[in-house]
Amino acid sequence: MAFNLAISEGVLHAIESFGVKRCMFESNVPVDKVSLSYAVLWNTFKKMVADFDEEKTGLFYGTAARVYRL
């Protein structure tokens, strides 16, 4: 739980500092599989922004779609 809390504070600070339009969630799978599973990683991301509303779309899809022109 401490790991998630430490990561969460940093991520939320970055989102607050840069704004949703300049932030996105990503993973480094399969390299990250050494530390934690894909499901745990993405569930942690979702829990970090559980209180966000429209911003979730930007963080999980919208920013990447815009930046990478998907």
Buried (B, 14 or more C-beta within 10 A) or exposed (E): EEEEEEBBEEBBEEBEEEEBEEBBBEEEEEEEEEEEEEEEBBEBBBEBBEEBEEBBEBBBEBBBEEEEEE
